Amino acid sequence: MTDIKQKLVKLTSELIEFQSVVDDLQAKENVMKYTENQLRVPEIKIKRYKSRGIPSLVATFKSKSNPEIMLNGHLDVVPAANNDFTPRVKGNRLYGRGSGDMKAGCAVMIEIMKYFAKQKKKPSLGLMLTADEEIGGFNGVNYLLKKGNYRPELAIIPDSGLDLSTLLIGQKGVLHLKVMAKGKAAHGAKPFLGENAIDKLIDIYRKLRKELPHIKQNEWKSSMSLGYIQGGEATNTVPDYAEMKLDIRFANQKEKDWIFGVLKKITPEYEILVQGSPLVQDKDDEYIKEYKEVVKQKIHKPIQFQRDEGASDGRFFSEAGISVICINIDCANLHGDNEWGDIKEMVKFYEVLVEYINKISQ
């Protein structure tokens, strides 16, 4: 192994061992302290933040506290079996929860900060690490941009796309809604004396589904998924309350406004749980043009542009008018068994970042 390859495999493996799942605040604090210690080298300044108990940090060079380029990653992961937090190398793959999403990317960016800290001429560069992307990012990137007043010109996020040559130019916005229905309780033998809240809720859902039909793969249209439904207490009781939770994705503000118009016509009984803007990125952005050239030289592959139905922290940067480069280290089985990240692409990403950051910092 080369020196940087060894460092990246070791650092990613150690990050994987932290069970920083979405609801474990102590584990998130522990992994954030570990990364803080990794970044404690001369010339790097670290600022720690906390919002609603969720930790984050921003590392910059001492002379550039609000940098032009912000590397961004999240250290939280979705739950997994305990043995998934034991990293293992097989061939050219590093296995373990978070290897692809996205602790390998975080490890690369930590090493990039350490590399440039040793250079005499330092770029205007920072690293933002958060711990709540898997639950919306509102107390991570959203908080740091609004309360920390960070305003980079460019954010680089290795958390979307297929590999280093697949660049994301669009992600749908997200709405998580709780829709409620109220009825009147009665004995199940005499339903005519009550009003069944579940029946009302089903009727609401059918009306919404008529307006938001199921979509096919690669259709860039608004979608709706029913993820949770609850109502009633006993089989022989007419329920007086029922609720459901919906995951709605939309491509642009016009569609979002239309969805709320439809919703208000059908029912006033709803609550917004999560609301996030779409990510929209211009292919002709100057930062993207430069990235395309570097990738062409280093990887010998042309950039492919992609849109993705999922959401990422990139939307907060996009919403603030900040250019975003969303790519990924080659990986698979994210949020599932045998998640892995490609070790060669970890090294290649490191090399691409060194070249790219030097180029745009000239």
Buried (B, 14 or more C-beta within 10 A) or exposed (E): EEEBBEBBBEBBBBBBBBBBBBEBBEBBBBBBBBBBEBBEEEBBBBBEBBBEEBBBBBBBBEEBEBBBBBBBBBBBBBEBEEEBBEBBEEEEBBBBBBBBBBBBBBBBBBBBBBBBBEEEEBBBBBBBBBBBBBBBBBBBBBBBBEEBEBBBBBBBBBBBBBBBBBBBBBBBBBBBBBBBBBBEBBEBEEEEEBBBBBBBBBEBBEBBEEBBEEBEEEEEEBBBEEEEBEBBEEEEBBBBBBBBBBBBBBBBEEBBEBBBEBBEEBBEBBEEEBBBBBBBBEEEBEBBEBBBBBBEEBBEEEBEBBBBBEBBBBBBBBBBEBBBBBBBBBBBBBEEEBBBBBBEBBBBBBBBBBBBBBBBBE
